[in-house]
Amino acid sequence: MNGFENHAGFNITSTKLQLVEVTSESGKIKLSNLSEVFFNIPLDFDKDKETILLTKLQSAYDELKISSQLVCKTISVALPLKLFFIVQLPFDNTLLYWDLLEEFRWELSVLFPHIHPDELSLQYFEIEKNMYITKNTAIVSAIPRKYIELVVNFCKNNDLKLKFIDSAHFAAERSVILSDKAVPEGLTLSVHISENSTSVLYALDFKPIYTN
């Protein structure tokens, strides 16, 4: 496939580091690596300091490299759903981008008063009203910046090029969309079950329209 860049995906849970590597060979995309390693001591995202999290992550990665020869230098990282604050909110589409971000930050501060909004990195997906959603809404996803810094530092230490950071559910949904087995049209439902939570995501013609 022209223009395809070899890519590795890391999924980080509290108990293990998982790797999937996709490469191009003779114009075809193939799964070239699939592996996982358990942390000697589970990650405690709530209590562990960033230096401790980074040390545990590096130790697991070093062990992974012994059994799996990593080819790709470009990676994406999926983080546990519990680290994210994800809500669906109505919005005023006359607001400018930065004004809309501030509006969403304020909404998050009301919904999650224990989190300071300035400590969050935020992105959103606009959803136009359709046959299922009667007004314009946005799926807002936010994560404390310290977890992004953790991944960035891990990549720097290992000479890896970071492309995406996403929640495990959104990352899984994106991989399904890229599959040639994906349903191209209509309403679809995906369910993600993790250690302590379950999330659902409805999509219409590959575009998310509702999550909870």
Phi, psi and omega in degrees: 000121183297135176082357180285135179251127177308139191215141176241140177245131177250133173245120182253120173247182179287342185246341185205162174247121182248145182230135169228132184236130182240128182229166179253132180219121181055040178079004180241145178272133180223152174280114186252349183204134177213115187205165176205156176217140180272143176290140177299320174234123183305150175286133173247095186294338182276325188249329182292137172290159183301324180294323178290316178300317182294320179296316179295319180294318180295319180298317179293320180295319178299320178293322180297321182293336179292320183266339183227119179279108182284124180267318187282145174251349177261127186226159167237152185232130174255130180249158182303142182301329184293345179279347185258153170248108186239123180221159175245124189230145170290154180212159179267110184284004174271349180286146174287163186307308184291327177293323179293320176300316180295323177298316180293323177298318179296316178301317180295323179295331178283317182286327182231074187295343180280352180249131177281124185299332180289347179271359185257143167261132193232141169221159180214157178237119179285138179234114178285150179300147184211196183293343181252329181246122189271357178212160179295130177225174176220138170273116183254126180238126181227148179216142176304136185299334183298331179283328174293318178298324177300312181293318180299316180294322176299316180295318179298318182294337185244014177055046179249145179262115182275129180253311181222151164233131182210168173289156183301323182290312180296323179295318179294320179297320179296321181293326178293318180300323181284347181285144178284358177263359183292148176286118190285335185223163174093187183268129178233156180233132172237144181236130179243121180249118180244193187301315186233011183205161175229134178233151178237149180218119174263139177229144177242116182053047177077358182254124179301137177233343180201139175217152179200000000 
